[in-house]
């Protein structure tokens, strides 16, 4: 399944090799697209600042033959998982040192790569920072901050419902249905060609969300919730998301490269999945959380916030939810998953097409992975990614 790039080899590209909005989410076009989103869509830069970036020391460890039992009960290896998943970039940190680093043919380490839903974890940690600063309250009504979403699914919802994906909402996330809410979200974001009668920007789209059920009762993974969170963060801070992320996280943590985030036609950030970062900087963001929110001797993310999303959960809401079968024995809080099956309680962010950030604080391991898997959601592959990272942590601890 590992594919050599066969697109955009000339400019203009030959017929059949041109990447566009119509094909950028499909293989093999996505391998180029995920590293070149700023050439396809409007974006906002996340400045790394003018201070020195931090390059972690390198102490290579061969992890290729590390074995794990996959979702089907078969024995697989880390090397096989890398190939099968169309991995573009992989960085493993152990106690702050790079022990493994891999890039696919044609992929450069300095290139920011699309994170898909791992973006949500960045938004979640930014929310914790603004709560600590007194600008945001998890128990505040969403419509008190964003009155534009009154008469939608977000009526009577609280900020923590948005953070924890427990909004009572009717949402069709079928990637194979061209009329699903997920596809219309892509249209509103500018990720797919415009469609007559469909919202052409994120904020109008968010306001169309339909209510269903009681807020707080069921975990329901809906990406639009995190786009609303981005809107909330911008409203309470008076700052655009890219500048806020640069100021509060990217600069103080010592990122090596600028990041960027895709925007809709009116400048709204796609905080559910549009952030693009290098694999090393993604690992550094994970290391920040492994170190309980401290980097370079500076408190960046509140320790209590990290402790809260790891230790506090609503098991009943999770078990009633739409991810209980995909990730049994996990929970989700403040845009991070935590694996309760493992005694070390690793936590992670995950995105379609094979993006993942894995943090095992007890083992001292961070795993950052970018991929261009041709299928958006492959339950076995997504589960096997976490299994491979857990096996690495077992080996290195």
C-alpha positions, 0 to 999 in steps of 0.5 A, a space after each residue: 500500500 505504500 505509494 510513490 508520489 505520482 502527482 504534480 511532477 511538472 508545472 503545470 501538471 500533466 492530465 491525471 497528475 493535477 491535485 485540486 479540491 476535487 481530488 486532494 483528499 483521495 490517494 495518491 493525490 493526498 500525499 502531495 496535498 497534505 504537504 501543500 495545503 497552502 497552495 490549495 487553500 487560503 491559510 493563516 501562518 502560525 509564527 514560531 517567533 524569532 527566538 532559537 528553535 529547539 532541536 532535540 538530541 538524537 540517539 537512534 534505536 531500531 524499532 522496526 521489529 517491535 511486535 504487537 498484536 493487531 486488531 484482528 489478533 495477528 502479530 504485526 511489526 512497527 515496520 509493517 505498520 509504517 508501510 501499510 499505513 502510507 506513513 509520510 513522517 514518523 518521530 519517536 521521542 524517548 525521554 526527550 531524545 529522538 530515537 526513531 525518525 522516518 520520512 517517505 520518499 519525496 517527503 522533507 522533514 521541514 515540510 508542514 503536513 496536515 494534521 486532520 483531527 489532531 488539530 482538535 487537541 491543539 484547540 483543546 489545550 488552548 482552551 485550557 490556557 484561556 480558562 487559566 487566564 480567566 477568559 473562558 469558563 467551561 460551565 458558560 453557555 455557548 450562546 452567551 459567547 456566540 449568540 449567532 448559534 441560537 436556535 441551533 443544536 448549541 442552544 443550552 449547550 455549555 462550553 464543556 459539552 463542546 470540549 468533550 463532544 457531548 453536545 446533543 446533535 444530529 450529525 451524519 459523518 458518513 464519508 461515503 455519502 456525498 450529502 452527509 454533514 461531514 461532506 457539507 462541512 468540507 464544502 463550507 471549509 473550502 475543502 471541496 468545490 462549492 455546492 449550490 444551496 450549501 453554506 459556503 463558510 464555516 460560521 454559517 454552517 455551524 449555525 445550521 446544526 440540528 439538535 438531537 437528544 440531551 446535552 451531556 448524555 452521550 459522547 458524539 464525535 462531531 468535528 463541527 463542535 471544534 470549529 465552534 470551539 475555535 470561534 469561541 476562542 477567538 471571541 473571548 480572546 479577541 485574537 485570531 486563532 493562528 496568532 493565539 496559537 503562536 503566542 500561547 504555545 508555538 513560540 514559548 515551546 520553541 517550535 523549529 518551523 512555522 505552522 499554518 492553518 487552513 481558512 474558509 473564504 471569510 477567514 474562519 480557521 478550520 480548527 477541527 482539522 486544518 492545522 499543518 505542522 512538521 512531524 518534529 514540531 508535532 512531537 515537541 507539542 507532545 513532549 510539552 504535554 508529557 512534561 505536564 505543560 512545561 517547556 524551557 522552564 516555562 509553564 505553558 499549558 496548565 498542569 491541572 488541565 492535563 491532569 483533568 483530561 487524563 483522569 476525569 471522564 464520563 464512562 457512561 457517556 462514552 459507552 453510549 457514544 459512537 466511538 466506544 467500539 472503535 476505541 474500547 476502554 478509552 475516554 475523551 475529554 478536552 479534545 484528547 483521548 486517554 487509553 484506560 486499558 493500559 495501566 500507564 494511561 497514555 493519551 493521544 490525538 488522532 486524525 483521519 488518513 492516519 495522523 496521530 500524536 501519542 503520549 505515554 508520560 510514564 514510559 517517557 515516550 512521544 510518538 508523532 505520525 503523519 500519513 496519507 492513507 487513501 481511506 479516511 477511516 479504516 477502523 483496523 488501521 486507526 486502532 493498529 496505530 495506537 497498538 504500535 505506539 503502545 508496543 514501542 512504549 512497552 519496549 522503551 520504558 
